[in-house]
Amino acid sequence: MIIPHYINENKSDMRGIKPGWYAMDDGGKLSSGPFSSREDCLSRGAHTRKQFEAITAQTKELTELAQKVTTEIAEPLKAGVTKAFNNRIA
C-alpha cells in the first residue's frame, strides 16, 4: 500500500517536528534573574515570537507533506478511472 511505504520513507522528516511548547529551549528560563517588568515583557514577547515562527514552519512542512501524499494517492486512482473509462468507450 502507498501510505505506509510513504510514511516509512519519510519518518526522518517527521522526527524534526516537535510540539510548540518543546520548540524553544529557553521557555522555562524567561523569568529567572532580576528582570524588570519591561525586560520580562520583551523576553516573553521574543519567546512567543520564536514559538510562533517554529509552529508556522512546522505547519508549512506538514502541509507540504500532506499535499505530496494526496498527489501520490490520486495518481493511481486517476489512472484506474481513466483506464476503466477508456475500456468502456472502446
TASULGI-V764794 format. One record per residue. N is the residue number from 0. D_FIRST is the distance of its C-alpha to the first C-alpha in Angstrom with 2 decimals. Layout:
N_D_FIRST, N_D_FIRST
This chain:
0_0.00, 1_3.79, 2_5.89, 3_6.31, 4_6.68, 5_8.91, 6_10.71, 7_11.48, 8_12.66, 9_14.88, 10_16.32, 11_19.60, 12_19.86, 13_19.56, 14_22.18, 15_24.85, 16_24.63, 17_27.32, 18_28.74, 19_31.74, 20_34.33, 21_33.27, 22_33.04, 23_36.76, 24_38.62, 25_42.01, 26_41.23, 27_43.50, 28_46.27, 29_47.20, 30_50.36, 31_51.53, 32_54.95, 33_57.77, 34_56.13, 35_58.08, 36_56.58, 37_56.00, 38_54.30, 39_52.14, 40_51.15, 41_50.35, 42_48.35, 43_46.31, 44_45.82, 45_44.59, 46_42.20, 47_40.86, 48_40.45, 49_38.46, 50_36.17, 51_35.71, 52_34.92, 53_32.36, 54_30.62, 55_30.78, 56_29.18, 57_26.35, 58_25.83, 59_25.72, 60_23.09, 61_20.86, 62_21.50, 63_20.58, 64_17.28, 65_16.52, 66_17.62, 67_15.46, 68_12.22, 69_13.68, 70_14.55, 71_11.23, 72_9.79, 73_13.09, 74_13.33, 75_11.21, 76_12.80, 77_16.10, 78_15.99, 79_15.33, 80_18.14, 81_20.39, 82_20.02, 83_20.78, 84_23.63, 85_25.08, 86_25.02, 87_26.83, 88_29.48, 89_30.14
